[in-house]
Amino acid sequence: MLAYDFMLRAFAASGIVAVVAGCVGYFLVLRGQTFAGHALSHVGFAGATGAVLVGVAPLWGMLAFTLTAGTVMGLLGERLSGRDVAVGIVLATALGFGLLFLSLNTGTSLQATTILFGNVLAVTGPMLVSLVVLGLAALAALAVISRPVLFASLQPELAEARGVPLRLIATLFMVVTAVAVAQSVQIVGVLLVFTLMVGPPAAAQRLTRRLPTGVALSALLALAVAWLGIVVAYYTDWPVSFCITGLSALVYGGTVIAGRRA
C-alpha cells in the first residue's frame, strides 16, 4: 500500500487535515456552533464550483468563500440567540450561488461529485503543500485565541464584563473554522465534513473534561479515523469517505455506550 506515491500523499494530507479538524472541532462543539460548520461547508461548495467555472483550483475558491462567510457569521451573531439567523442567511445565499455556478458550467459533474464527497486519493503535491501551510496557519491562530475563545464560550457575560471583545473573538474563531472546513472538504467532501470536525471532538468531550487532554484526544481520534479509513478503503475497495465516516460514527457511538454503562 505504501509503495504508491498517491497513497503516501493521501496519508499525509488526511493526517494534516484530521489534526486541524480535531483541534478546531473541539472548540466548535464546545461553543455549540456545529450548524455554523455545516453551513461553511456548503458555502465552500459554492466557492469551489465558482472557482472551477473561472478556471481556478477549487481549494482557493472554497477558501475565499468560507473565509468571507466565516467573517460575516462572526460579525453578525456572536451571541447564541443571533447565530441561527446569521448562519441561515449565509447558508441560503451560498447554496443559491452554488446552484448558479453549476448551471453555468455543464462539464463539472465529476468535479462536483468530488467536492461533495471528497477524494483524498487525488491529492497532488502542490495541494499537499497548500494543506500544510493552511494547517499550520490555522493551528497557530487557534493557539493564540484559544484562551479567550474558551472564556467567551463558557462564561460569555463574565468575559464581556472583563473586557473580552466577544465579537472580535467570534469572528477570529469563525475564520479559523473556515480554514479547517476548506481543508476537510478536500478529504471527506462537503456533505461529510462533520465526520472529522464533529465526531471525534464530540467523542473526546465525552471521555474527558480537561481542555488540553480533550483537544489532544480529539486530534488523535480524528487522525486515527482518517488513517484507518484509508486502510480499510484500500483493502475493501469501498469509498474512502464512507470508511472514514463509518469509523467516526463507531467512535462516537462507542463513547456514548461506554458512558451509559459507566
Order of alpha helices (4+ residues) and beta strands (2+ residues): alpha-alpha-alpha-alpha-alpha-alpha-alpha-alpha-alpha-alpha-alpha-alpha
